[in-house]
């Protein structure tokens, strides 16, 4: 059996045509898993804060659920990254999704028993599904050429849209189903999340063979790369790519987390909240096919700057939208999702370009830890900021913070130009 497996691997390594076919097959399998992963992801961002508010009876800690599952995502990102680096994407991503499904089941049990500690612990575990959902974007790039990487990321993210948009719009349906079973309505979306995460993991476990990361690593061993060039690329590419994704994550999570609470305070029901969050999630993923192509063609630096400008506009519109205007709030959240999307794809492409397959998954996992921690910080602080000031202050602060991306992204380019001038 091992000999047969080795023969299959070697035949792919020796054939560029088989590599292209495996690349396309990998994109298809990962995209299928992302449909379900997106549905699981949507539960936490749609009703997590509302469930905590209902169980706690106050607003001060309503940002804590987002902080907890993003913090859980941070720990899981490191775990998934290291597993993937050692055993391949199939093992790492499957473990992440299954663990996230177990966490979602724990949230449902916590809601039934009204156990706050169990709720918080389960949300932390649920974050593993979020980590796997985010890291799955890297699997599509393992066998992509340098000019295909942003597009490969975008294809997997578009697939996430189907589940991620359906999730918030099934809030009422899942709430009614939960209530019919004697489960609190707000726990309904987590029933969907448990099923979706576990199914996503099973799809990858059964179908992601041969593993694209293992093939990519074998292919890289046959190439010779200048150590000095690789070190220089890693120094700037990884740092800037990580900062882009961390910055956009903080702003997006902070504003997104408190929007459902803000809407509920001003008379909007779960259906309306689900629509606005659905629009937001759609904007996070659906534009990916266009933004991915633009990142590959226009350039990662220019698109990262566009991300900062888009997030700034989102913060301003969210801050000054009338409380009863779903259209303007929906527009703000759509721009928020789009800005995050551009930042994630451009940052991801930079990370992939700047790493070698031998250490790529481990580095990607480490970077995703910081992204998740950034989200945890944004989620935790958002509730405190709104409780002590207002949603307007939170949104404006997010918009202003977004503009700082521009000098950060341009700084390495100026450093590189200075270096060239010194050499001349």
C-alpha positions, 0 to 999 in steps of 0.5 A: 500500500505504501509502495503504491502511494509512493508511486502515485506521488512520484507520478505526479511529481514527474508530470506537470500535467498531473500537477495542474490536474491535482491543482484544479481538483484541490480547488474543487474539494477545498471549495466544497468544504468551504461551503459548509465551513462558511455556514459554520462560521456564520453562526458565531458572528451572527448570534454569538453576541446576542446569545451572551447578552441573553444569558448574561443580561447585560451589554458590557461583555457582549463582545466577549463571545467574538473574542473567545472564538477568535482567541480559540481560533488563534490557538487552533491556527497554530495547531492546524498550521503545525499539523499541516506542516508535518502531516499535510493539509488534509490532517490539519484542516480535518482536525480543525473542522471536527474540533470546531463542530464539537465546540458548536455542540457545546454551545447548544448544550450551554444554552440549554443548561444556561451554563455561562462557563460552558458557553465561554469554553465551548465558544473557545473550542468552536474557534477551531472551525474558524481557524480551519475555515481561514487556513483552507484558503492556503490549500488552494495555493499549494500547487498554484503558480506565482501568478495564480495564487491570489486567484486561487485564494479567491476561488476558495473564498467565493465558495465560502460565500454560499454557506456564510450567506445562507447561515445568517439568513437561516437564523429564523429557521434554525431558531424555530427548529431549536425552539420546537426541540426545547432549545433556546432560539439563539442556539439554533444557528449553532446546531447548523454550525456543528453539522456544517463544520463536521461535514466540512472536515469529513469532505477533506478527510475523505477526498483530499488525496493526494495531499497538495501540500506534500506534493508541493514540498516534494517539488520544492526540494528539487529547486535551488533557491538563493538563501539570501534572496529567500531571507530578504523576501521573508523579511519584508513579505511576511511582515507586511502581509501579516500586518495587512491581515491583522489590521483589517481583522481588528477593524472588521471584527470590532465593527461587525461584532457590535452591529447586531447589538446596535441594531437590536437596541434600535428595534430591529429584529433577528430577521433584519439583523440576519439580512444585514450580517448576510450582506456583510458576509457576502461582501467578505467572500463573494467579490473574491473572484474579482479582487483575487484577479486584481491582486494578481494583475494590479499588485498586492501593494496597491490593493492593500492600500485600497483595502484601507480606504474601503474600511475607512469609508465603511467606518464613516458610513456606519457611524453616521447611518440613521439608526432605522436605516437598514440600507445605510447600515447594510452598505457600511457592513458591505464595505466593511466586508469588501475591505477585509476581503481585499486585505486578506487576499493581498496579505495572503498572496504576500505570505505565500510568495514569501515562504518556502513549502518546507516551512510554509504551513507552519509560518501560515499558521503562526501568522493566522494566530496573530490574525485571530488574536487581533480579532479577539482584541477587536471583539473584546474591546468593541463591547467595552467601547460601545458600553462606555461611549457609543457605536458611532465612536467605535465605527469612527475609530475603526475608520481612522485606524484603517488609514494607517495601513497606507504608510505601513504598506508603503514603508517597505517599498521606500526602504527597498528604493533607498537600498537600490539607490545606495547600491547605485 
